[in-house]
Amino acid sequence: MAKTSEIWIVEGVEGISRRQQMQRLADWKKLFLAEAGASAVNIYEGGYGEYNGAWIYSVEFESAEACGKSTDRFHANSKSFDDAMDVWQKAPMLKFRGGGLIHLANI
């Protein structure tokens, strides 16, 4: 069965501790699992937060269709995401560096 993952590479904002970064990543994980229909969220540390570290944030979906439905849900009623973004933008802790979609097929 094919799976789709959305991968983000993020870094901590200067002056933000590793613990604060991890808390924000946990907030994102909770939101994606509860409201975006993700089947799993994985967080990998690419360096230590206090030393300009980076994080690889992977949101997994059971299929490309499930990923698309998640995007449709977001655009149809994004209030919870908008509310979260309002809070997060007032106290930025992470900055995006890149990302994309990966489609995996078990052949």
C-alpha positions in Angstrom: 0.0 0.0 0.0 1.3 3.5 -0.9 1.8 6.1 1.8 2.3 9.8 1.6 4.5 11.8 4.0 4.8 15.6 4.2 8.3 16.4 5.3 9.4 19.8 6.8 12.9 20.9 7.8 12.7 23.6 10.5 15.2 25.4 12.7 14.8 27.1 16.0 14.5 30.9 16.1 17.6 32.4 17.7 17.3 32.7 21.5 14.7 29.9 21.8 15.6 27.0 23.9 15.5 23.4 22.8 12.7 22.7 25.3 10.6 25.5 23.8 11.2 24.2 20.3 10.2 20.7 21.4 7.0 22.1 23.0 6.0 23.8 19.7 6.7 20.7 17.7 4.5 18.7 20.2 1.7 21.3 19.6 2.0 20.8 15.9 1.9 17.0 16.3 -1.2 17.1 18.5 -3.0 19.4 15.9 -2.1 17.2 12.9 -3.1 14.0 14.6 -6.4 15.4 15.9 -7.6 17.5 13.0 -5.6 16.8 9.9 -6.2 13.1 9.6 -2.5 12.2 9.8 -1.8 8.5 10.7 1.5 9.4 12.4 3.8 12.3 13.1 7.5 11.8 13.5 10.0 14.3 14.8 13.7 13.8 14.2 16.4 16.0 15.7 19.1 17.1 13.3 21.3 18.8 15.8 21.1 20.3 19.3 18.6 23.1 19.6 20.9 25.4 21.6 23.5 25.1 18.8 21.5 26.1 15.8 20.0 22.6 15.5 17.4 21.6 13.0 14.4 19.3 13.1 12.9 17.0 10.5 9.1 16.9 10.9 7.3 14.2 9.1 3.5 14.0 8.9 2.4 10.6 7.5 -0.9 9.7 5.7 -2.1 6.3 4.7 -2.4 7.4 1.0 -2.1 10.4 -1.3 -5.9 10.5 -1.2 -5.8 10.9 2.6 -3.2 13.6 2.3 -5.4 15.4 -0.2 -8.5 15.1 2.0 -6.5 16.6 4.8 -5.6 19.6 2.6 -9.3 19.9 1.6 -10.4 19.9 5.3 -7.9 22.6 6.1 -9.1 24.8 3.3 -12.8 24.1 4.0 -12.6 25.0 7.7 -9.2 26.2 8.8 -10.4 28.0 12.0 -8.5 25.8 14.4 -5.4 26.1 12.2 -5.9 29.9 12.0 -6.3 30.2 15.7 -3.2 28.1 16.3 -1.2 30.2 13.8 -2.3 33.4 15.5 -0.9 32.1 18.8 2.3 30.7 17.1 3.0 33.9 15.1 2.9 36.0 18.3 5.7 33.9 19.8 7.7 32.4 16.9 9.9 29.5 17.9 10.7 27.7 14.7 11.3 28.8 11.1 10.8 26.7 8.0 13.8 25.9 5.7 12.2 23.5 3.2 10.0 20.5 2.7 7.9 18.6 0.3 5.8 15.5 -0.2 7.1 11.9 -0.5 4.9 9.2 -2.0 6.1 5.7 -1.0 4.8 2.6 -2.8 5.5 -0.9 -1.6 6.2 -2.8 -4.8 
